[in-house]
Each structure stands twice: as C-alpha cells, then as structure tokens.
Amino acid sequence: MALQGKDKQIIELSIELAKKLKDQEFKQAWTMAGELSSLLKNDEELQLPYQVIECIKKDLSSYYEMNKQLNKVTTRAFAIGSSFERSASI
C-alpha cells in the first residue's frame, strides 16, 4: 500500500512519536501527539485500514493519560525538592 497525504503523515508521525517516547523526549512527544491528534480528527477521509486508525487513536489516548500522570509526578517532585531546600536552609 503506497501511502500518500494525511495517511503518510499519520504513519510517519506515529513512528517519530514512538521514537521520542522511547528516547524519553517528552516535550517533543507532546508536540507530535498534538499534530497526530489533529490529523486524526476527520478520519472518514483516510485510506488507512480502520484497525490501524483505531489502534493509533487508542495509543494516543494512552499517551495522553500517561502524560497526565507524568505531569503529576513532575509537580510532586518539584514540591519535594522545594521542601528539601526549605529544610536545608538553616
């Protein structure tokens, strides 16, 4: 299957997003996830198999949930770090 247009962009972005996540480049992953989400808005015009589109949407949803949890952990780590600073400033 020769991919063109939005179909090709979706597959390429999915592959690049996978790399960013595996390399723990979360800020870049966030941007790519937004682009991918935007491309998937009108999936009626896509030529990709339905199962592929649904799997990518499911993975994207999982990514957003993971990112939400990551943000919570990052916020908590900052708070603990701030507490260490206060405790150590004698």
C-alpha positions as CSV (number, residue, x, y, z in Angstrom):
1,M,0.0,0.0,0.0
2,A,1.6,3.3,-1.2
3,L,0.8,5.9,1.4
4,Q,0.0,9.5,0.4
5,G,-1.1,12.7,2.0
6,K,-2.6,12.5,5.5
7,D,-2.2,8.8,5.7
8,K,1.5,9.1,5.1
9,Q,1.8,11.9,7.6
10,I,-0.1,9.9,10.3
11,I,2.2,6.9,9.9
12,E,5.4,9.0,9.8
13,L,4.3,11.0,12.9
14,S,3.3,7.8,14.7
15,I,6.8,6.3,14.1
16,E,8.5,9.6,15.1
17,L,6.3,9.8,18.3
18,A,7.3,6.3,19.2
19,K,11.0,7.2,18.9
20,K,10.5,10.3,21.0
21,L,8.7,8.4,23.8
22,K,11.3,5.6,23.8
23,D,14.1,8.2,24.0
24,Q,12.2,9.9,26.8
25,E,12.0,13.2,24.8
26,F,8.6,14.1,26.3
27,K,8.4,17.7,25.3
28,Q,8.9,16.9,21.6
29,A,6.5,14.0,22.0
30,W,3.8,16.3,23.3
31,T,4.0,18.5,20.2
32,M,3.9,15.5,17.9
33,A,0.9,14.0,19.7
34,G,-0.9,17.2,19.1
35,E,-0.2,17.1,15.4
36,L,-1.2,13.5,15.2
37,S,-4.4,14.1,17.1
38,S,-5.2,16.9,14.7
39,L,-4.6,14.7,11.7
40,L,-7.0,12.1,13.1
41,K,-9.9,14.5,13.6
42,N,-11.6,13.7,10.2
43,D,-10.8,10.0,9.9
44,E,-13.5,9.5,7.2
45,E,-11.2,10.8,4.5
46,L,-8.3,8.5,5.5
47,Q,-7.4,5.4,3.4
48,L,-5.6,3.6,6.2
49,P,-7.4,0.4,7.4
50,Y,-9.9,1.0,10.2
51,Q,-8.0,-1.2,12.6
52,V,-4.8,0.8,12.1
53,I,-6.6,4.1,12.7
54,E,-8.3,2.8,15.9
55,C,-5.0,1.4,17.2
56,I,-3.3,4.7,16.7
57,K,-6.2,6.5,18.4
58,K,-6.0,4.1,21.3
59,D,-2.2,4.6,21.7
60,L,-2.7,8.3,21.5
61,S,-5.3,8.2,24.3
62,S,-2.9,6.0,26.4
63,Y,-0.1,8.6,25.7
64,Y,-2.3,11.5,26.9
65,E,-3.2,9.6,30.1
66,M,0.5,8.7,30.7
67,N,1.4,12.4,30.1
68,K,-1.2,13.5,32.7
69,Q,0.4,11.1,35.3
70,L,3.9,12.3,34.3
71,N,2.9,15.9,34.9
72,K,1.6,14.9,38.4
73,V,4.8,13.2,39.2
74,T,6.9,16.1,38.0
75,T,4.8,18.6,40.1
76,R,5.2,16.4,43.1
77,A,9.0,16.1,42.6
78,F,9.3,19.9,42.4
79,A,7.3,20.2,45.6
80,I,9.6,17.7,47.4
81,G,12.7,19.5,46.0
82,S,11.3,22.8,47.4
83,S,10.8,21.1,50.7
84,F,14.4,19.9,50.8
85,E,15.6,23.4,50.1
86,R,13.5,24.9,52.9
87,S,14.6,22.1,55.3
88,A,18.3,22.6,54.4
89,S,18.3,26.4,54.6
90,I,19.3,26.7,58.3
